[in-house]
Amino acid sequence: MVERFYFDLVSGETVILDNRGIEAASLEMAVAAAEEALHELRDTGEVGDFDGAWTLLIRDTCGTLIRRIEIMAYLAASYLGGICAGWLLLLGDI
């Protein structure tokens, strides 16, 4: 069953509400879409606009908070995870 998920950006008193949302078959697919968007922001350099205090909130159609992602912490962890995975691949070739 397809559900609609909304992605709000929050930093202190600043809230950017997502009034459109996206449709996804599951929470996992919605989270994957959010993670892809965060990676695109990092890759295009737009992530510099996030000063470390920004949080991505994922909510359902009832407004219930489903997932909270601290943006800079997530990107740092995924970046370091990619570096570690790359090193493991290189070491595996030795």
C-alpha positions as CSV (number, residue, x, y, z in Angstrom):
1,M,0.0,0.0,0.0
2,V,1.4,3.4,-1.0
3,E,1.6,6.0,1.8
4,R,2.6,9.7,1.7
5,F,5.5,10.9,3.8
6,Y,6.6,14.4,4.5
7,F,10.1,15.7,5.1
8,D,10.5,18.8,7.2
9,L,13.7,20.7,7.9
10,V,14.2,22.1,11.4
11,S,16.9,24.2,13.0
12,G,16.2,25.9,16.3
13,E,13.2,28.1,15.7
14,T,13.4,27.7,11.9
15,V,11.0,25.1,10.4
16,I,10.6,24.4,6.7
17,L,7.5,22.3,6.3
18,D,7.1,19.9,3.4
19,N,3.5,20.3,2.3
20,R,3.8,18.1,-0.8
21,G,5.5,15.0,0.5
22,I,6.3,11.9,-1.5
23,E,4.5,8.6,-2.0
24,A,6.4,5.5,-1.1
25,A,5.4,1.9,-0.5
26,S,7.1,1.8,2.9
27,L,8.9,3.8,5.5
28,E,12.2,2.2,4.3
29,M,11.6,3.5,0.8
30,A,10.8,6.9,2.1
31,V,14.0,6.9,4.2
32,A,16.0,5.8,1.2
33,A,14.6,8.7,-0.8
34,A,15.5,11.1,2.0
35,E,19.0,9.7,2.2
36,E,19.4,10.0,-1.5
37,A,18.4,13.7,-1.3
38,L,20.9,14.3,1.5
39,H,23.7,12.8,-0.6
40,E,22.7,15.0,-3.5
41,L,22.9,18.0,-1.3
42,R,26.3,17.0,-0.1
43,D,27.5,16.2,-3.7
44,T,26.3,19.6,-5.0
45,G,27.8,21.5,-2.2
46,E,24.4,22.7,-0.9
47,V,25.0,20.9,2.3
48,G,27.3,23.9,3.3
49,D,24.0,25.7,4.0
50,F,23.4,23.3,6.9
51,D,25.4,24.6,9.8
52,G,25.2,21.3,11.7
53,A,22.0,22.2,13.6
54,W,19.6,21.0,10.9
55,T,17.4,18.0,11.4
56,L,15.3,16.2,8.8
57,L,12.0,15.0,10.3
58,I,10.0,12.4,8.4
59,R,6.3,12.3,9.3
60,D,3.2,10.5,8.0
61,T,-0.1,11.9,6.8
62,C,-1.4,12.2,10.3
63,G,1.6,14.3,11.2
64,T,3.2,11.6,13.4
65,L,7.0,11.9,13.6
66,I,8.4,8.6,12.2
67,R,12.1,9.3,11.9
68,R,14.5,12.0,12.8
69,I,17.8,12.4,11.0
70,E,20.5,14.8,12.2
71,I,21.7,15.9,8.8
72,M,25.4,16.7,9.4
73,A,25.9,13.6,11.7
74,Y,24.2,11.4,9.1
75,L,26.3,12.8,6.2
76,A,29.6,12.5,8.2
77,A,28.8,8.9,9.2
78,S,27.9,7.9,5.6
79,Y,31.0,9.7,4.2
80,L,33.2,8.0,6.7
81,G,31.5,4.7,6.1
82,G,32.2,5.1,2.4
83,I,35.8,5.8,3.1
84,C,36.1,2.8,5.3
85,A,34.4,0.6,2.8
86,G,36.7,1.8,0.1
87,W,39.8,1.0,2.2
88,L,38.5,-2.4,2.9
89,L,38.0,-3.0,-0.8
90,L,41.5,-1.8,-1.5
91,L,43.0,-3.9,1.3
92,G,41.0,-6.9,0.0
93,D,43.0,-6.6,-3.2
94,I,46.4,-6.9,-1.5
